[in-house]
Amino acid sequence: MHTLLVTGPGGAGRTTVAAATAAAAARAGQRVLLLSGDPVPCGAPDPAGGPTPPGGPADPLTALAGEPAGEPVEVAPGLNAVPAGGILVARVDSGAEFRAELAALQERGSALLGMLGSRPLATEELTELPGAEQFALLRALRRAAAAPGTDLVVVDMPPLHQALTVLALPGQLRRYLARLLPAERQAARALRPVLAQLAGVPMPAQWLYEAAARWDEELAAVQRVVEADTTSLRLVAEPGPAADASLRTGLLGAALLNLPVGGIVANRTVPQGSPDPWLAGLSAEQEKYAAQWAADAGRPVVPLPHLGRAPRGPEDLAKLARTAGLVPDAPPARRDWVVEDRLAEDGVLVWAVPLPGAHKRDLDLVRRGDELLIAAGPYRRIVSLPSALRRCTVTGAALTDGALRIRFTPDPALWPHRP
């Protein structure tokens, strides 16, 4: 199964492209799950042009796809019902996710909370906190990727910068947990039940380590989906100067996180060869930027035509779905970070980090112990050094041919002696 994460600069029409991609794949006979983590804004008008229904604002994704919104993705039996050539639309309910998670956390820690004299919060009192939607989206992404009877999962992600930071969260949070609650300290876990009996109350440390282990397990499952060979990004942008800087920065962030870009959709393109000078100029500009993006990404750019107005429903979506190239191919291969052995020639090992489109001014590099912090524009990633490089010192770096090449010189005190 292929998981396609659709994102792009804000206002680029990523929801429309996600829906059109799902519709195109369904027309090709695939069973498609269309998942959106974007909340419906309060008071939003119906994109189909009709009045706002009494029960609340219209769902833009549902109005486009022409399907009733499905239940959240955790309802696995519902996902079995996706027929060949069909689409199931599902939306993440971050509020319900937050209330369920906090209620479960209170229940697991009830003994400790009782010892502290705390009063549990009732479910109806709970209002989701900022950031809850990101975690709800990640959980839904994990469940969607494991959904049976599905050929393609299309995820309508948040805007580009936010999407990349959300996808980096599982790895970052697992690192924080490992630093704050290192696994080796859990070796004394067998003593805690004895201490709890002596003290007469549950030991908070035991509860904390158990909670951390559950969090790490769930984060690891999400991280496996994000890093899977079957997961790729599809970037959406309206070709022109307004989106150019954002898209280039996003491509750099995706490369740093080693998220393969399966292609770019140039949305709202106008026809070529128009006799109207304004349309002809706009078309030429769009064509120029689309060609540049194809070269930067090393992937094809799919032009999606402008309908002359905002898409208003299933008929418009069907027109867009007939666009050639919308159905995604197999996910592109991830670029490995290769350690080049140049000991014989230059006395160094070189770690090549692919960062196409990067400029020297965008990059920063800091080593801390056995980890390396790499900054590329607004994005940062901390990676563990391969075992051979841990016995070396960083002696330089250069940006050549779209790759950051970091030179490591063996430390004589740590490197095996060679006769």
Salt bridges, closest charged atoms under 4 A:
ASP38 OD2 - ARG14 NH2 2.89
ASP59 OD1 - ARG91 NH2 2.46
GLU74 OE1 - ARG143 NH2 3.41
GLU97 OE1 - ARG139 NH1 3.20
GLU97 OE2 - ARG143 NH2 2.45
ASP151 OD1 - ARG31 NH2 3.07
ASP156 OD1 - ARG14 NE 3.89
ASP216 OD1 - ARG174 NE 2.94
GLU218 OE2 - ARG139 NE 3.20
GLU218 OE2 - ARG142 NH2 3.73
GLU238 OE1 - ARG268 NH1 3.00
ASP244 OD2 - ARG248 NE 3.05
ASP296 OD2 - ARG248 NH1 2.65
ASP316 OD2 - ARG309 NH1 2.36
ASP316 OD1 - LYS319 NZ 3.97
GLU340 OE1 - ARG342 NH2 3.00
GLU340 OE2 - ARG405 NH1 2.91
GLU371 OE1 - ARG175 NH2 2.83
